Amino acid sequence: MSLVSPTRTVDTTANEPLLAYTVTTSPDPLKASPENPQAPEETGELQIVGSRHSGTPADVQWIKVKVPAGPMSPDLATDLAKVTPRISLSGWTARLDSAAKEFVFSPSAGHTPIGPETGFTIQLSDIPVNRKVGTSPITVTESSRTGSSAFQSRATTFHVGKFPADFYLRNLICTPLIINNGGEVTLTWERSANATYELLYGDTNLDVTKDSSKKITNVKSDTTFYLRGTTGDASNPVVRILSAQVSVIKPDLEIGNLTVHGTTRLNGAATTKNLTVDGTANLTGATTTKDLTVNTANTLHVRTIEGSGAYGSLAIGGRLTLSTEGREVNVLSKFTVAGTTQLNGATTTKNLTVDPGADGYLWLKTGRLDTAAGTNLNAYGTVGIFKNSSQRLHANYISSGFRETTYRADGAGFLTVVLVCLSFTSNTGWRELNAYFAAQATTAGVTHTISVPQVTFSGSPSATSQMSVPVAKGGTVKVSLNNTKLPNGTGNGYFSVYWTPLGGGPNLTQVAAADMPDDEADEEEAFETFTADAGGEPSEG
């Protein structure tokens, strides 16, 4: 337990004293004399200890102690003439300045140096304490200087209480004195009933007027507890404060600024709002940060980055480079790339799905597409093959009628048919009358069909459609074109037929019925050779 009163204030109109002072009383606390003027007065004593904390001595001309005297609550003594003043400094004298109500202490010489090794005590004994409870200001003033500067008066004031005769506040005890983080302590004290009491610690202020003990739980840091007792007139109350401390093993800390010149180790979770590290920071445990910024001139080296929580994510505004060979990126869930993805090295994937939407396609811009021995290349829909070396067999306009031609494959390849609608109209009624320009390709007993509208409404893109069918070496493929003209109008279309040989093999040759085997000729319609403009290109009509 320690005593926190009397309290001290420095006279802000003067400089801080060059000497340091503390004031104690005997008895502690002082008791006010009985209010009955016939009763004898209580007596007390003030002890003032002075010292010089700096290594440079201070020259002192005099020290004055002002003690308020009279019958009022702020007065300490009833009669200063009854007080006995003493000072422990050799060669110094003490006297009372009755007019100023001050005790003056001065050396026989003009001034005396007082250094850090010179401590002294001023005693004011046999003080007749006045009969009013309250707080009295005791002012200590020194005339001092350092070096050759001018002497200057410097003052400090202590507030000394006069308590009722039956008041007491003592023996504040904290049990235990050392606890684990989050532990609890019990505070006990002795007090009289004629005062109000408060227990203060941290940001907490508890009214304990009716208590003489208190249990405090969940203490996480070293804590000083203050027990404050207040009594007397509200206009000039008298206050006594006791204190006790508890130490916490591995405490929580909350500070303003922290400068660490040695090693700082964070073994557990660490949360920081702003953290500036001028040197190396090694975080060996879990570390949580709201924002982490790496300056453009620096590098963030990370062994593992992991998202957490229900919506854990990693957002990278710039480039993510795995610069060391053998480093891997494993994505166990959906991986979406909104921009261009460039694969400069070998790429292995178990399954690759291209979104079949309007923009979904797999484009082999350069190089080649290889399949390993024993593997299959399966196409469940239309296969379109375009190559600079492809042969265009026919390309022409077709406005009406039904036409067929048959080809024999001297080598394996793909036959590609492309249809384009060239007629447009602004008449919305034509949309209900619309017919279709259709093409079929039959090979190996399987027929493939595509079509486009004969007329497209103005403002919409040109209607196109294509198909590619595989034809085995020695097999035949029959291409049929059908265009039934719309009533009261024309539906002009354009067709192209291409042959893409596999492995650079021979092209298709057109065959007549006489050249077909009997079983095939029976199934064929009359063969017709298209007269096509080989250089023709579709145009809008």
C-alpha positions as CSV (number, residue, x, y, z in Angstrom):
1,M,0.0,0.0,0.0
2,S,1.2,3.5,-0.7
3,L,-0.2,7.0,0.1
4,V,-0.9,9.3,-2.8
5,S,-1.8,12.5,-0.9
6,P,-1.0,15.3,-0.2
7,T,-1.3,16.4,-3.9
8,R,1.0,18.9,-5.5
9,T,0.6,21.6,-8.1
10,V,3.2,23.9,-9.7
11,D,2.6,27.6,-9.8
12,T,2.2,28.2,-13.6
13,T,3.1,31.8,-13.2
14,A,6.7,30.9,-12.3
15,N,9.2,28.4,-13.5
16,E,9.5,24.9,-12.2
17,P,11.5,24.9,-8.9
18,L,15.1,23.8,-9.3
19,L,14.8,21.7,-6.1
20,A,12.4,18.8,-5.7
21,Y,10.1,18.7,-2.6
22,T,7.9,16.2,-0.9
23,V,5.5,16.9,2.0
24,T,4.3,14.4,4.7
25,T,2.4,15.0,7.9
26,S,2.4,13.7,11.4
27,P,-0.1,12.4,12.3
28,D,-1.1,11.0,8.9
29,P,-3.6,12.3,8.2
30,L,-3.8,15.5,10.2
31,K,-6.9,15.7,12.4
32,A,-8.9,18.9,12.7
33,S,-9.3,20.3,16.2
34,P,-12.6,19.9,17.9
35,E,-15.3,22.4,16.9
36,N,-15.9,23.2,20.6
37,P,-13.7,26.2,21.2
38,Q,-13.3,25.2,24.9
39,A,-11.6,21.9,23.8
40,P,-7.9,21.9,23.5
41,E,-6.5,22.1,19.9
42,E,-5.0,19.2,18.1
43,T,-1.3,19.7,17.1
44,G,0.5,18.4,14.0
45,E,3.7,18.6,12.1
46,L,4.7,19.2,8.5
47,Q,7.9,17.6,7.1
48,I,9.2,18.9,3.8
49,V,12.1,17.1,2.2
50,G,14.1,18.9,-0.5
51,S,16.8,17.7,-2.9
52,R,18.5,18.5,-6.2
53,H,17.9,15.9,-8.9
54,S,20.1,17.4,-11.6
55,G,23.9,16.9,-11.5
56,T,24.5,20.6,-11.7
57,P,24.2,22.4,-8.3
58,A,21.6,25.1,-7.9
59,D,22.4,28.3,-5.9
60,V,19.6,29.1,-3.4
61,Q,19.1,32.5,-1.6
62,W,16.2,31.4,0.6
63,I,13.2,29.0,0.9
64,K,9.9,30.2,2.1
65,V,6.9,28.0,3.3
66,K,3.6,29.8,3.3
67,V,1.0,28.3,5.8
68,P,-2.5,29.7,5.8
69,A,-3.7,30.5,9.3
70,G,-7.1,31.5,10.7
71,P,-10.5,30.1,11.6
72,M,-11.6,29.1,8.0
73,S,-11.7,25.7,6.3
74,P,-8.7,26.4,4.0
75,D,-6.6,27.5,7.0
76,L,-4.2,25.0,8.5
77,A,-3.1,26.7,11.7
78,T,-4.9,28.9,14.2
79,D,-1.7,30.7,15.3
80,L,1.6,30.6,13.4
81,A,3.5,32.0,16.4
82,K,3.1,28.7,18.2
83,V,4.8,26.8,15.4
84,T,8.4,25.7,15.8
85,P,10.4,25.9,12.4
86,R,13.6,24.0,11.8
87,I,15.9,23.2,8.8
88,S,18.6,20.6,8.6
89,L,21.1,22.6,6.5
90,S,24.1,23.8,8.4
91,G,24.4,27.6,8.7
92,W,20.8,28.2,7.8
93,T,18.4,30.1,10.0
94,A,14.6,30.0,10.3
95,R,12.2,32.8,11.1
96,L,8.5,33.7,10.9
97,D,7.3,36.5,8.6
98,S,4.0,37.2,10.4
99,A,2.7,39.7,7.9
100,A,3.2,37.3,4.9
101,K,2.3,34.2,7.0
102,E,5.5,32.6,5.8
103,F,8.4,30.8,7.4
104,V,11.7,32.0,5.8
105,F,14.8,29.8,5.7
106,S,18.0,31.4,4.5
107,P,21.8,30.7,4.7
108,S,24.3,33.0,6.6
109,A,26.0,33.7,3.2
110,G,24.2,35.5,0.4
111,H,23.4,32.1,-1.2
112,T,24.4,28.4,-0.9
113,P,24.9,25.8,-3.6
114,I,22.7,22.7,-3.2
115,G,23.8,19.7,-5.3
116,P,22.4,16.1,-5.8
117,E,24.4,14.9,-2.7
118,T,22.8,17.6,-0.5
119,G,19.4,16.6,0.8
120,F,17.6,18.5,3.6
121,T,14.5,18.6,5.7
122,I,12.3,21.4,6.9
123,Q,10.1,20.8,9.9
124,L,7.2,22.8,11.1
125,S,6.3,21.4,14.5
126,D,3.6,22.1,17.1
127,I,1.2,23.4,14.6
128,P,-2.2,24.2,16.3
129,V,-4.6,22.7,13.7
130,N,-7.7,24.8,13.2
131,R,-11.2,23.5,13.9
132,K,-12.5,23.3,10.4
133,V,-12.3,20.2,8.2
134,G,-10.9,20.9,4.7
135,T,-7.9,21.2,2.5
136,S,-5.1,23.8,3.1
137,P,-2.7,24.9,0.4
138,I,1.0,24.9,1.6
139,T,3.2,26.8,-0.8
140,V,7.0,26.3,-1.0
141,T,8.9,29.1,-2.8
142,E,12.6,29.2,-3.5
143,S,14.9,31.9,-4.9
144,S,17.4,30.0,-7.0
145,R,19.5,30.0,-10.1
146,T,22.1,27.9,-12.0
147,G,25.4,29.2,-13.2
148,S,25.6,33.0,-13.3
149,S,22.0,33.7,-14.3
150,A,19.8,36.0,-12.2
151,F,18.0,34.6,-9.1
152,Q,14.3,33.9,-9.7
153,S,11.4,33.0,-7.4
154,R,10.0,29.5,-8.2
155,A,7.0,28.1,-6.4
156,T,5.1,24.8,-5.9
157,T,2.0,24.1,-3.8
158,F,0.9,21.1,-1.8
159,H,-2.7,20.4,-0.7
160,V,-2.8,19.1,2.9
161,G,-6.0,17.8,4.3
162,K,-7.5,18.2,7.8
163,F,-9.8,15.3,8.5
164,P,-12.5,14.7,11.1
165,A,-11.3,13.2,14.4
166,D,-13.0,9.9,13.7
167,F,-12.0,9.5,10.1
168,Y,-9.7,6.8,9.0
169,L,-8.7,5.0,5.7
170,R,-5.9,2.5,5.9
171,N,-4.5,-0.9,5.0
172,L,-5.4,-1.2,1.3
173,I,-4.2,-4.7,0.5
174,C,-4.2,-6.5,-2.9
175,T,-4.3,-10.3,-2.8
176,P,-2.5,-11.9,-4.6
177,L,0.2,-9.5,-5.8
178,I,1.1,-11.5,-8.9
179,I,-1.5,-13.3,-11.2
180,N,-1.7,-14.9,-14.6
181,N,-3.2,-12.9,-17.6
182,G,-7.0,-12.9,-17.1
183,G,-6.8,-13.7,-13.4
184,E,-8.6,-12.0,-10.5
185,V,-7.6,-10.2,-7.3
186,T,-9.3,-9.2,-4.1
187,L,-8.8,-5.8,-2.6
188,T,-9.5,-5.2,1.1
189,W,-9.2,-2.0,3.3
190,E,-10.2,-0.4,6.5
191,R,-12.3,2.8,6.6
192,S,-14.6,4.9,8.7
193,A,-18.2,5.4,7.9
194,N,-18.2,9.2,7.7
195,A,-17.0,9.5,4.1
196,T,-17.6,8.4,0.5
197,Y,-15.2,6.0,-1.2
198,E,-14.3,5.2,-4.8
199,L,-12.1,2.5,-6.3
200,L,-10.4,3.7,-9.5
201,Y,-8.3,1.7,-12.0
202,G,-7.8,2.1,-15.7
203,D,-11.0,3.6,-17.1
204,T,-13.1,2.2,-14.2
205,N,-14.6,4.2,-11.3
206,L,-16.5,2.1,-8.7
207,D,-18.5,3.4,-5.8
208,V,-17.4,1.4,-2.8
209,T,-18.8,3.6,-0.1
210,K,-20.6,0.7,1.6
211,D,-17.8,-1.8,1.0
212,S,-14.5,-2.8,2.6
213,S,-13.5,-5.4,0.0
214,K,-13.9,-5.9,-3.8
215,K,-13.1,-8.7,-6.2
216,I,-11.8,-7.7,-9.6
217,T,-11.8,-10.3,-12.4
218,N,-10.3,-10.6,-15.8
219,V,-7.2,-8.5,-15.1
220,K,-5.0,-8.6,-18.2
221,S,-2.2,-6.1,-17.5
222,D,-0.3,-4.6,-14.6
223,T,-2.7,-2.5,-12.7
224,T,-2.6,0.2,-10.0
225,F,-5.8,0.5,-7.9
226,Y,-6.6,3.8,-6.2
227,L,-8.9,4.0,-3.2
228,R,-10.2,7.5,-2.7
229,G,-12.0,8.7,0.4
230,T,-13.7,12.1,0.4
231,T,-15.2,13.9,3.4
232,G,-15.9,17.4,4.7
233,D,-17.7,20.4,3.3
234,A,-18.5,20.1,-0.5
235,S,-17.1,23.6,-1.0
236,N,-13.7,22.5,0.4
237,P,-13.6,18.7,0.7
238,V,-10.7,16.8,2.1
239,V,-9.4,13.8,0.1
240,R,-7.2,10.8,1.1
241,I,-6.0,8.4,-1.5
242,L,-4.4,4.9,-1.0
243,S,-2.9,2.8,-3.8
244,A,-2.0,-0.9,-4.4
245,Q,-0.6,-2.7,-7.4
246,V,-0.9,-6.1,-9.0
247,S,1.6,-7.6,-11.5
248,V,0.3,-9.8,-14.4
249,I,2.4,-12.6,-16.0
250,K,2.6,-12.0,-19.8
251,P,0.3,-9.0,-19.7
252,D,-1.7,-7.3,-22.5
253,L,-0.1,-4.0,-23.4
254,E,-1.6,-0.8,-24.8
255,I,0.8,2.0,-25.4
256,G,1.2,5.2,-27.4
257,N,4.7,4.9,-29.0
258,L,7.0,1.9,-28.8
259,T,10.7,2.0,-29.9
260,V,12.5,-1.3,-29.8
261,H,16.2,-1.4,-30.4
262,G,16.6,-5.2,-30.0
263,T,14.7,-8.2,-31.2
264,T,10.9,-8.3,-31.0
265,R,9.3,-11.7,-31.3
266,L,5.5,-12.2,-31.9
267,N,4.8,-15.9,-31.1
268,G,1.0,-15.7,-31.3
269,A,-1.6,-13.9,-33.3
270,A,-0.8,-10.2,-33.9
271,T,-3.3,-7.6,-35.0
272,T,-2.0,-4.1,-36.0
273,K,-3.7,-1.1,-37.6
274,N,-0.4,0.5,-38.9
275,L,3.0,-1.1,-38.7
276,T,6.2,0.4,-40.0
277,V,9.3,-1.8,-40.0
278,D,12.6,-0.2,-40.9
279,G,14.5,-3.4,-40.7
280,T,13.6,-7.1,-41.0
281,A,10.4,-8.4,-39.4
282,N,10.2,-12.1,-38.8
283,L,6.6,-13.2,-37.9
284,T,6.8,-16.9,-36.9
285,G,3.2,-17.2,-35.8
286,A,-0.2,-16.4,-37.2
287,T,-0.4,-12.7,-38.2
288,T,-3.6,-10.9,-39.0
289,T,-3.4,-7.5,-40.8
290,K,-6.2,-5.5,-42.3
291,D,-4.1,-3.9,-45.1
292,L,-0.6,-4.7,-46.2
293,T,1.2,-2.4,-48.5
294,V,4.5,-3.1,-50.2
295,N,6.2,0.0,-51.7
296,T,6.9,-0.3,-55.4
297,A,10.6,-0.3,-54.8
298,N,10.4,-3.3,-52.5
299,T,9.4,-6.9,-52.8
300,L,7.0,-9.1,-50.8
301,H,8.4,-12.6,-50.3
302,V,5.7,-15.1,-49.4
303,R,6.1,-18.8,-49.0
304,T,2.3,-19.5,-48.8
305,I,-0.7,-17.3,-49.3
306,E,-4.1,-18.7,-48.2
307,G,-7.5,-17.1,-48.2
308,S,-9.7,-17.7,-45.1
309,G,-13.2,-17.3,-44.0
310,A,-16.4,-17.9,-46.0
311,Y,-15.3,-15.6,-48.8
312,G,-11.5,-15.8,-48.5
313,S,-9.8,-14.4,-51.7
314,L,-6.5,-13.2,-53.0
315,A,-6.7,-10.1,-55.2
316,I,-3.6,-9.1,-57.2
317,G,-3.6,-5.8,-59.0
318,G,-0.4,-6.3,-60.8
319,R,1.6,-9.2,-62.1
320,L,2.0,-12.5,-60.2
321,T,5.3,-14.2,-61.2
322,L,6.5,-17.6,-60.1
323,S,10.1,-17.0,-61.0
324,T,11.7,-20.2,-59.7
325,E,11.4,-23.4,-61.7
326,G,9.4,-26.1,-60.0
327,R,7.0,-23.7,-58.2
328,E,3.4,-24.7,-58.5
329,V,0.0,-23.0,-58.4
330,N,-2.8,-25.4,-57.4
331,V,-6.4,-24.2,-57.8
332,L,-8.9,-26.7,-56.3
333,S,-12.0,-24.7,-57.1
334,K,-13.2,-22.5,-60.0
335,F,-10.5,-20.5,-61.8
336,T,-11.8,-17.6,-63.9
337,V,-9.5,-15.5,-66.1
338,A,-11.2,-12.4,-67.5
339,G,-8.3,-11.3,-69.7
340,T,-5.8,-12.9,-72.0
341,T,-4.1,-16.0,-70.8
342,Q,-0.7,-16.9,-72.3
343,L,0.9,-20.3,-71.9
344,N,4.5,-20.1,-73.0
345,G,5.6,-23.5,-71.8
346,A,4.3,-27.1,-71.8
347,T,0.7,-27.2,-70.4
348,T,-0.8,-30.4,-69.0
349,T,-4.5,-30.6,-68.1
350,K,-6.7,-33.5,-67.2
351,N,-9.9,-32.0,-68.5
352,L,-10.4,-28.7,-70.4
353,T,-13.9,-27.4,-71.0
354,V,-14.5,-24.4,-73.2
355,D,-17.8,-22.5,-72.5
356,P,-20.2,-23.2,-75.4
357,G,-21.6,-19.7,-75.3
358,A,-21.5,-17.2,-78.1
359,D,-17.9,-16.3,-77.4
360,G,-16.6,-19.7,-76.3
361,Y,-14.0,-21.2,-78.6
362,L,-10.5,-22.8,-78.5
363,W,-8.1,-21.1,-80.9
364,L,-4.8,-22.7,-81.9
365,K,-3.2,-19.6,-83.3
366,T,0.2,-21.2,-84.2
367,G,1.8,-24.6,-83.9
368,R,-0.2,-27.8,-84.1
369,L,-2.6,-30.0,-82.3
370,D,-1.3,-33.5,-81.5
371,T,-2.9,-36.6,-80.0
372,A,-0.8,-39.3,-78.5
373,A,-0.9,-42.9,-79.8
374,G,-3.9,-44.8,-78.6
375,T,-5.9,-41.7,-77.8
376,N,-9.1,-40.5,-79.5
377,L,-10.2,-37.1,-80.9
378,N,-14.0,-37.0,-80.4
379,A,-16.3,-34.3,-81.8
380,Y,-19.9,-34.6,-80.7
381,G,-21.0,-31.6,-82.7
382,T,-20.1,-29.8,-85.9
383,V,-16.4,-29.7,-86.7
384,G,-15.2,-26.7,-88.7
385,I,-11.8,-26.9,-90.4
386,F,-10.3,-24.0,-92.3
387,K,-6.8,-24.1,-93.7
388,N,-5.0,-22.0,-96.3
389,S,-4.5,-25.2,-98.4
390,S,-8.2,-26.2,-98.4
391,Q,-9.7,-26.7,-101.8
392,R,-12.9,-24.7,-102.6
393,L,-14.9,-27.0,-104.8
394,H,-17.9,-24.8,-105.5
395,A,-19.0,-21.3,-104.6
396,N,-22.0,-19.6,-106.2
397,Y,-25.4,-18.0,-105.7
398,I,-28.5,-20.1,-105.4
399,S,-32.0,-18.5,-105.5
400,S,-34.3,-21.5,-106.0
401,G,-34.5,-25.2,-106.7
402,F,-33.0,-28.4,-105.4
403,R,-29.5,-29.5,-106.5
404,E,-27.2,-32.4,-105.6
405,T,-23.7,-33.5,-106.5
406,T,-21.7,-36.5,-105.3
407,Y,-17.9,-36.7,-104.6
408,R,-15.6,-39.6,-104.0
409,A,-12.7,-39.2,-101.6
410,D,-9.3,-40.3,-103.0
411,G,-7.9,-39.6,-99.5
412,A,-9.4,-39.0,-96.1
413,G,-10.5,-35.5,-95.2
414,F,-13.2,-33.1,-94.2
415,L,-16.0,-31.7,-96.5
416,T,-17.1,-28.2,-95.3
417,V,-20.3,-26.5,-96.5
418,V,-21.0,-22.8,-95.8
419,L,-24.4,-21.1,-96.4
420,V,-24.9,-17.3,-96.3
421,C,-28.2,-15.4,-96.5
422,L,-28.0,-12.3,-98.7
423,S,-31.5,-10.9,-98.7
424,F,-32.7,-8.3,-96.2
425,T,-36.1,-6.7,-95.7
426,S,-37.7,-4.0,-93.6
427,N,-41.1,-5.6,-93.9
428,T,-41.8,-7.3,-90.6
429,G,-44.6,-9.4,-92.2
430,W,-41.9,-11.3,-94.2
431,R,-40.5,-12.8,-91.0
432,E,-43.6,-14.9,-90.7
433,L,-43.4,-16.1,-94.3
434,N,-39.7,-16.9,-94.0
435,A,-38.4,-20.1,-95.5
436,Y,-35.0,-21.6,-95.2
437,F,-32.1,-22.2,-97.5
438,A,-30.8,-25.7,-96.5
439,A,-27.8,-27.9,-97.2
440,Q,-27.2,-31.6,-96.5
441,A,-24.1,-33.7,-96.6
442,T,-24.6,-37.5,-96.6
443,T,-21.7,-40.0,-96.1
444,A,-21.4,-43.5,-94.7
445,G,-25.2,-43.5,-94.3
446,V,-25.3,-40.4,-92.0
447,T,-26.8,-37.2,-93.1
448,H,-25.7,-33.8,-91.7
449,T,-27.9,-30.7,-92.2
450,I,-27.5,-26.9,-91.8
451,S,-29.8,-24.0,-92.9
452,V,-30.1,-20.2,-92.9
453,P,-33.2,-18.0,-93.4
454,Q,-33.8,-16.8,-96.9
455,V,-34.5,-13.3,-95.7
456,T,-33.0,-11.5,-92.7
457,F,-34.7,-8.5,-91.1
458,S,-32.9,-5.2,-91.7
459,G,-30.5,-4.2,-88.9
460,S,-29.7,-7.8,-87.9
461,P,-26.3,-9.5,-88.8
462,S,-26.1,-11.5,-91.9
463,A,-27.3,-15.1,-91.3
464,T,-24.5,-17.7,-91.8
465,S,-24.1,-21.4,-91.0
466,Q,-21.5,-24.1,-91.7
467,M,-20.8,-27.8,-91.2
468,S,-17.8,-30.0,-91.6
469,V,-18.2,-33.8,-92.1
470,P,-15.4,-36.4,-92.1
471,V,-15.1,-38.5,-95.2
472,A,-13.0,-41.8,-95.2
473,K,-10.6,-42.6,-98.0
474,G,-12.5,-44.2,-100.9
475,G,-15.9,-43.1,-99.5
476,T,-18.5,-40.9,-101.1
477,V,-20.3,-37.8,-99.9
478,K,-23.5,-36.4,-101.4
479,V,-24.1,-32.6,-101.1
480,S,-27.7,-31.4,-101.5
481,L,-28.9,-27.8,-101.7
482,N,-32.5,-26.8,-101.4
483,N,-34.0,-23.3,-101.7
484,T,-37.8,-22.8,-102.1
485,K,-38.4,-19.3,-103.1
486,L,-40.7,-17.2,-100.9
487,P,-44.1,-16.1,-102.3
488,N,-44.0,-12.7,-104.0
489,G,-40.3,-12.3,-103.4
490,T,-36.8,-13.7,-103.8
491,G,-34.5,-15.3,-101.2
492,N,-31.0,-15.0,-102.6
493,G,-28.3,-17.1,-100.9
494,Y,-24.7,-18.0,-101.4
495,F,-23.0,-21.4,-100.8
496,S,-19.4,-22.6,-100.7
497,V,-18.1,-26.2,-100.6
498,Y,-14.5,-26.8,-99.3
499,W,-12.4,-29.9,-99.1
500,T,-9.6,-30.2,-96.5
501,P,-7.5,-33.3,-96.9
502,L,-5.9,-34.9,-93.9
503,G,-2.1,-35.4,-94.0
504,G,-1.8,-33.5,-97.2
505,G,-3.5,-36.3,-99.2
506,P,-5.4,-36.1,-102.5
507,N,-8.5,-34.1,-103.0
508,L,-12.1,-35.1,-103.8
509,T,-13.1,-36.0,-107.3
510,Q,-16.6,-35.5,-108.6
511,V,-18.2,-38.7,-109.9
512,A,-21.1,-39.5,-112.2
513,A,-23.7,-42.2,-111.8
514,A,-22.0,-44.5,-114.3
515,D,-18.9,-44.5,-112.2
516,M,-20.8,-45.5,-109.0
517,P,-21.0,-49.1,-107.9
518,D,-24.5,-50.6,-108.5
519,D,-25.5,-50.6,-104.9
520,E,-24.6,-47.0,-104.5
521,A,-26.0,-45.9,-107.9
522,D,-29.4,-47.2,-107.0
523,E,-29.6,-44.9,-104.0
524,E,-28.5,-41.7,-105.8
525,E,-30.6,-39.1,-107.4
526,A,-29.5,-37.7,-110.8
527,F,-26.1,-36.2,-110.5
528,E,-25.6,-32.6,-111.3
529,T,-22.4,-30.7,-111.6
530,F,-22.6,-27.2,-110.2
531,T,-21.4,-24.5,-112.5
532,A,-19.8,-22.2,-109.9
533,D,-17.8,-19.1,-110.1
534,A,-14.7,-20.2,-108.3
535,G,-13.7,-16.7,-107.5
536,G,-17.2,-15.5,-106.5
537,E,-17.8,-13.9,-103.1
538,P,-21.2,-13.3,-101.4
539,S,-22.7,-9.9,-101.5
540,E,-25.8,-8.4,-100.0
541,G,-28.9,-8.4,-102.1
